[in-house]
Amino acid sequence: MPSALVIGASRGLGYELTKALEEDGYRTFGTTRSDHHELPPGVERISPIDLIQEDAGAKIAVALGEIKLDLVIVNAGVFKKESFEEPSFEDEVEMYKVVAIAPVFLARHLYLTDLLASPSKFILITTEGGSIALRTKEEGGGNYGHHGSKAAANMVGKLLANDFYDKGITVAMIH
């Protein structure tokens, strides 16, 4: 039976991904920041996992034990509105940590603890909001942390793809 991990599975897309993977016959794990959210039947919860904490990867590894993952989907994200007139340093740092910094440490930790199967897939859910070419004058500015962290996540995905190229791990960014 193939195995999958969805990081950020408590609602929305993450919830639906865990549900679909479970229905498709994967042994499915989902991370949540707390135990307050229900997961689909059959999905195994790994909680509490907060990606702003440096030990998130270690906690996931301990929970998985020796289970090799065929698929990892990093869906967790943070969006906090801000404008040029009212930027928030704290909010921007949180968005960058969750969206662009944590995936590097998660991938590295899962790899070093030999939890990524070969072959396997490591997927980053990103957005075209991280595209520099699509940021136009007509759309205006603002939401710097969101757009900047997504652009950084796209670069992180490309660099992880390079690092994992000869290790049997495919990295993709999907929006």
C-alpha positions in Angstrom: 0.0 0.0 0.0 1.5 3.4 -0.9 1.7 6.0 1.8 1.1 9.8 1.6 1.6 12.7 4.0 -0.4 15.9 3.6 1.1 18.8 5.7 -1.7 21.1 6.5 -4.7 18.8 6.3 -7.2 20.4 8.7 -9.5 22.1 6.1 -10.0 23.1 2.5 -7.7 21.7 0.0 -5.6 19.8 2.5 -8.7 18.1 3.9 -9.9 17.1 0.5 -6.5 15.9 -0.6 -6.3 13.5 2.4 -9.8 12.3 1.7 -9.0 11.6 -1.9 -5.7 9.9 -1.1 -7.4 7.7 1.5 -10.1 6.8 -1.0 -7.5 5.9 -3.6 -5.9 3.4 -1.3 -3.0 5.3 0.2 -2.1 4.9 3.8 -2.7 8.6 4.5 -1.3 10.9 7.2 -2.3 14.5 7.8 -0.8 17.1 10.0 -2.7 19.7 11.9 -1.7 22.4 14.3 -4.2 21.1 16.9 -6.6 18.3 17.5 -9.7 20.6 17.1 -10.2 19.7 13.4 -11.7 16.4 12.2 -9.9 14.5 9.5 -11.6 12.2 7.0 -12.2 8.6 8.2 -9.0 6.5 7.9 -6.6 9.4 7.8 -4.0 9.2 10.5 -3.4 12.5 12.4 0.0 13.8 13.2 -0.5 16.7 15.7 0.3 19.2 16.9 2.6 20.3 14.0 3.2 24.0 13.7 5.6 24.9 10.8 6.9 28.0 12.5 8.6 25.7 15.0 12.0 24.3 13.9 11.2 20.9 15.3 8.2 20.2 13.1 10.1 17.8 10.8 11.4 15.9 13.9 7.9 15.5 15.3 6.6 14.2 12.0 9.5 11.7 11.7 8.8 10.4 15.2 5.1 10.0 14.4 5.9 8.1 11.2 8.3 5.7 12.7 9.8 3.7 9.9 7.0 4.3 7.3 8.4 5.2 3.9 6.5 8.0 2.2 5.7 7.7 -1.5 4.1 11.2 -1.6 4.4 14.3 0.5 2.2 17.3 -0.2 3.1 20.5 1.6 -0.2 22.4 1.6 0.1 24.4 4.8 0.0 28.1 4.3 -0.7 31.4 6.0 -2.4 34.4 4.4 -2.6 37.7 6.3 -3.7 40.8 4.5 -1.5 43.8 4.6 -0.9 47.0 2.6 2.0 49.4 1.9 0.3 51.7 4.4 0.0 49.0 7.1 2.6 46.3 6.7 3.2 43.8 9.5 6.7 42.6 10.1 5.4 39.8 12.4 2.9 38.6 9.9 5.4 38.6 7.0 7.9 36.6 9.0 5.2 34.0 9.8 4.2 33.7 6.2 7.8 33.2 5.0 8.5 30.7 7.7 5.5 28.5 6.9 5.5 28.8 3.1 9.2 29.1 2.1 11.4 28.2 5.0 9.7 25.2 6.6 9.5 23.1 3.4 13.4 23.0 3.2 13.7 21.7 6.7 10.8 19.3 6.3 12.3 17.8 3.1 15.8 17.6 4.6 14.5 16.0 7.8 12.4 13.4 6.0 15.3 12.6 3.7 17.9 12.3 6.5 15.6 10.0 8.5 15.2 7.8 5.4 11.4 8.3 5.3 11.2 9.3 1.6 10.8 6.3 -0.6 12.8 6.1 -3.8 11.0 6.9 -6.1 8.7 9.4 -4.3 7.2 12.8 -4.9 7.5 15.9 -2.8 4.9 18.5 -3.8 4.7 22.1 -2.8 1.2 23.7 -3.1 2.0 27.2 -4.3 0.2 29.9 -6.2 0.6 32.1 -9.2 0.6 34.9 -6.6 4.3 34.1 -6.4 4.8 34.9 -10.1 6.8 38.1 -10.6 5.5 38.3 -14.2 1.9 38.2 -13.1 2.2 41.1 -10.6 1.0 44.0 -12.7 0.5 47.7 -12.1 -3.2 47.2 -12.6 -3.4 44.6 -9.7 -1.5 47.0 -7.5 0.8 46.3 -4.6 0.1 45.1 -1.1 0.1 41.6 0.4 3.9 41.6 0.4 4.3 38.6 2.7 1.9 36.5 0.7 3.3 37.2 -2.7 6.9 37.3 -1.6 6.7 34.0 0.4 5.0 32.3 -2.6 7.8 33.5 -4.9 10.3 32.2 -2.4 8.5 28.9 -2.2 8.7 28.5 -6.0 12.5 29.0 -5.8 12.7 26.6 -2.9 10.9 24.0 -5.0 13.3 24.4 -7.9 16.3 24.1 -5.6 14.9 21.0 -3.8 14.3 19.5 -7.3 18.0 20.1 -8.0 19.1 18.6 -4.7 16.8 15.5 -5.0 17.4 15.0 -8.7 19.7 11.9 -8.4 17.9 10.6 -5.3 14.8 9.3 -6.9 12.6 12.1 -5.4 10.6 14.3 -7.8 9.8 17.8 -6.6 7.0 19.8 -8.2 5.2 23.1 -7.4 1.5 23.0 -8.1 -1.0 25.9 -7.9 
